[in-house]
Amino acid sequence: MTMTAPAVAEIAYRTGVPIYLMRTDRLENGKFRFTIYPKLSMPDTGDHDADVYSVLKSINGIYEDWITERPDHWFWVHNRWP
């Protein structure tokens, strides 16, 4: 499991603002493709901690898919996966 700051989920739940994940891919000739994905599903089970955990797990799963797909496009400046 990776260390993840819960702020994005906490703020989304507190304010009701949806979370949209965005991705940038490097293309040929120094160009980039910027993709905004549909809003993330936000469970509302009544268990706040479990809901926050679920959102963070979803986000990290999506990151994992993106990194696996194009690992050469990712560079973390800190030890995200100790």
C-alpha positions as CSV (number, residue, x, y, z in Angstrom):
1,M,0.0,0.0,0.0
2,T,1.2,3.5,-0.7
3,M,1.2,6.5,1.6
4,T,-1.5,8.9,0.5
5,A,-2.6,12.2,1.9
6,P,-6.4,12.2,2.4
7,A,-6.9,15.9,1.7
8,V,-8.4,15.5,-1.7
9,A,-11.1,13.1,-0.5
10,E,-11.7,15.0,2.8
11,I,-12.2,18.3,0.9
12,A,-14.5,16.7,-1.6
13,Y,-16.7,15.3,1.1
14,R,-16.7,18.5,3.1
15,T,-17.5,20.8,0.2
16,G,-19.5,18.5,-2.1
17,V,-17.1,19.3,-5.0
18,P,-16.5,16.3,-7.3
19,I,-13.1,14.9,-8.0
20,Y,-11.9,14.8,-11.6
21,L,-8.7,13.0,-12.4
22,M,-6.5,14.5,-15.1
23,R,-3.6,13.0,-17.0
24,T,-1.0,14.4,-19.3
25,D,0.8,12.2,-21.9
26,R,3.9,13.1,-23.8
27,L,3.4,12.8,-27.6
28,E,5.8,13.0,-30.5
29,N,7.4,16.3,-31.5
30,G,7.2,17.8,-28.0
31,K,3.4,17.8,-27.9
32,F,1.2,16.7,-25.0
33,R,-2.3,15.3,-24.7
34,F,-4.3,16.4,-21.6
35,T,-7.2,14.2,-20.6
36,I,-9.9,15.0,-18.0
37,Y,-11.7,11.8,-16.9
38,P,-15.3,11.6,-15.7
39,K,-15.9,12.5,-12.1
40,L,-14.9,9.9,-9.5
41,S,-17.6,8.0,-7.8
42,M,-17.9,9.1,-4.2
43,P,-19.5,6.4,-1.9
44,D,-21.7,7.6,0.9
45,T,-22.1,4.7,3.3
46,G,-22.3,6.8,6.4
47,D,-18.8,5.6,7.5
48,H,-16.7,8.7,6.7
49,D,-13.3,7.0,7.2
50,A,-14.3,4.0,5.1
51,D,-15.6,6.3,2.3
52,V,-12.4,8.4,2.3
53,Y,-10.3,5.2,2.2
54,S,-12.4,3.9,-0.7
55,V,-11.9,7.1,-2.7
56,L,-8.2,7.1,-2.1
57,K,-8.0,3.4,-3.0
58,S,-9.8,4.2,-6.3
59,I,-7.4,7.1,-7.1
60,N,-4.3,5.0,-6.4
61,G,-5.7,2.1,-8.5
62,I,-6.2,4.5,-11.4
63,Y,-2.6,5.9,-10.9
64,E,-1.3,2.3,-10.9
65,D,-3.0,1.6,-14.2
66,W,-1.6,4.8,-15.8
67,I,1.9,4.1,-14.5
68,T,1.8,0.5,-15.6
69,E,0.7,1.6,-19.1
70,R,3.4,4.2,-19.5
71,P,6.1,3.9,-16.8
72,D,8.5,6.2,-18.7
73,H,6.1,9.1,-18.2
74,W,6.2,9.0,-14.4
75,F,8.8,10.4,-11.9
76,W,8.1,10.8,-8.2
77,V,10.4,13.2,-6.3
78,H,9.7,11.4,-3.1
79,N,9.5,7.7,-2.0
80,R,5.8,7.2,-2.7
81,W,6.0,3.4,-2.4
82,P,8.3,2.7,0.6
